[in-house]
Amino acid sequence: MSDPFLIGEAMTAGYGKGPDILHECTIAVDKGEIAVIVGPNGAGKSTAMKAVFGMLNMNGGRVLLDGEDITALSPQARVAKGMAFVPQNNNVFTSLTVEENLEMGAFLRRDDINQTMEQVYELFPILRDKRMQAAGELSGGQRQQVAVGRALMTQPQVLMLDEPTAGVSPIVMDELFDRIIEVARSGISILMVEQNARQALEIADKGYVLVQGRNRFTDTGQVLLEDPEVRRSFLGG
Amino acid sequence: MEFLNAIVALSNYVLIPAIAYGSQLALGALGVTLIYGILRFSNFAHGDTMAFGAMVTILFTWLFQSWGISIAPLPTALLALPFGIMGTAILLLFTDRVVYRFYRKQKAAPVILVIVSMGVMFIMNGLVRFIIGPGDQRFADGERFIIRARDFKEWSGLNEGLAFKTSQGITIVTAIIVVVVLFWFLNRTRTGKSMRAFSDNEDLALLSGINPERVVMYVWLIVAALTTIAGVLYGLDKSFKPFTYFQLLLPIFASAIVGGLGSPIGAIAGGFVIAFSEVTITYAWKKVLGYLMPDSLDPTGLVQLLSTDYKFAVSFSILIIVLLFKPTGLFKGKSV
């Protein structure tokens, strides 16, 4: 098998000068695939994601995007390379309108963004109705849609989502997962961290179970769901 | 007739001066609020930046006057204004490069930047006095009045005259133009939106590829324009003296905070709230009341609530009241 499109290989990393949180952790995602990172609290799920995006110091390992070593690049430079990141908190510009949020997502682009904006509105129809409203006035689920929409405006090749369903109702969560599958079908690789491990693994092509910053299980989502040990330890039976 | 006289007296002594003063404060407060919203500190050097901008403009005005260039009946200072803005922009970008950028790289806390800006304030303060001296400078020329008190009396047949100074007219018109252009810029252009985005959520702005150094540069350029315009308008309307600009810092901060720090609309509203309070509370109402009240109730005293010497107390009282009851200001800015 050829190398995956994005791979964080044997990453050892921590925040600032603090101790390492990740230990030789490997996360990879291929084109059009959904990779999900799950694990108990404090396992370093979000940290692994941030390491892939270049938001913390790497003490070992490397990150390859389409075969190119991007370990030394800043997060902003990675955005220009086609990676997009949706943080867990504060992921919209609350005082800007929905449309302005999307425009800001496309800030680096110099070409016509109307078509991409149209695609985002097709993906999240509710945003079209609310496009002149300040993003801060929207509900939690709608905000997450704005956040994902903003990230999609760069026309990324990889979309990274840090707990996109945190704090939204189960119905909205299902809806969001459906949209995420739709995004993946359009050829964008998706790497996401999820608290709702079961639902996330159901839609995942690949699942990573992290424990204390190390890879514990890595397999397709389906296999992980059926693995008795994973079920017992992480999915509640 | 009595009533008309009262209205004219009120306009002459309260409304027109307060609107002009409010416009000047609003322009100053807009700069303070932009710096607070985007660079995230209270810039104490703002008053002295205004003095610097006005000084450069004055120097160019004198140069143009010596060359015999004029745009009469308008003051020559308007012609020199773009050069003043350029000079101030150079100074501010230079200050940012050698001072603020260092602290920005270190991610210094806002309170440190406030103290740093005080240092910058003292240097600018000295610079202005060193170049133009501490005294009063006159640079207003052109037609002094749009409406003269005597002409108005003859025209209307009222006892009260109404004077409308050119500087007041220019102040109001310029302030309106500047505010319209600024809001258009912030709300309609890509760069303006990116500045608002940066002010709203710095981390997300970085993730969207917005270049912080570019945003910072635009802030200083806009602030250079705002401070110079505000400084020149104030100088034309009153007179230019470096120390008064330093003192202006107080009502300007009060305006920005009362309106809500970080909110441009708040800065404008705050400017007028402060200006109207200062003028109405320090105005001697004897004349106006004399026209309005029946003769038996004519006030014997001046009916002045506070001597003009204490006008700064007014802005501070309002500031304290607002901070006590609505800490984010009238227009929901960031809390201090």
Chai-1 contact restraints between the chains, C-beta under 6 A:
chainA,res_idxA,chainB,res_idxB,connection_type,confidence,min_distance_angstrom,max_distance_angstrom,comment,restraint_id
A,Q76,B,L206,contact,1.0,0.0,6.0,A-B,restraint_1
A,Q76,B,G209,contact,1.0,0.0,6.0,A-B,restraint_2
A,V79,B,G209,contact,1.0,0.0,6.0,A-B,restraint_3
A,F85,B,L207,contact,1.0,0.0,6.0,A-B,restraint_4
A,N90,B,N201,contact,1.0,0.0,6.0,A-B,restraint_5
A,F93,B,A197,contact,1.0,0.0,6.0,A-B,restraint_6
A,F93,B,D200,contact,1.0,0.0,6.0,A-B,restraint_7
A,F93,B,N201,contact,1.0,0.0,6.0,A-B,restraint_8
A,S95,B,D200,contact,1.0,0.0,6.0,A-B,restraint_9
A,E100,B,K193,contact,1.0,0.0,6.0,A-B,restraint_10
A,M104,B,A197,contact,1.0,0.0,6.0,A-B,restraint_11
A,M104,B,S208,contact,1.0,0.0,6.0,A-B,restraint_12
A,G105,B,S208,contact,1.0,0.0,6.0,A-B,restraint_13
A,F107,B,S208,contact,1.0,0.0,6.0,A-B,restraint_14
A,F107,B,G209,contact,1.0,0.0,6.0,A-B,restraint_15
A,F107,B,I210,contact,1.0,0.0,6.0,A-B,restraint_16
A,L108,B,G209,contact,1.0,0.0,6.0,A-B,restraint_17
